[in-house]
Amino acid sequence: MASVCVTGAPDAVVVELLEAPTHAYFVSPTGRDANAGTRAARFATIAAAMTAADNDGNGGDLYVAAGDYQESVSLKSRVSIYGGYDPGTRCRDVWANTTAIHGGSTAVAGNAVSEITLDALSI
């Protein structure tokens, strides 16, 4: 699945490719954990998206909008996290859209996890 984001001048086009569109979950500080985690109905926390992807049984990719996430995240095998998305346009610009996880003494933890990517996150 690809979406196109036009930023600035008409000749600046960004094409967004989702690694696994049928296993994509979206997170935004303005979302709700009761939502389905779609682009239109995003989760509020990375933990809720991680649980949904893990429960799906096929792994997944979490696309996390810019913001400060005050939570601890437990990594799961085959569930990757990609930050740097604009919460309004959903365009990715990792330099302009900081995605930060601040969770107590341990913000992110995983034990014997495999096949994951953590990208564009400030931990």
Disulfide bonds with the S-S distance in Angstrom:
Cys5-Cys91 2.23
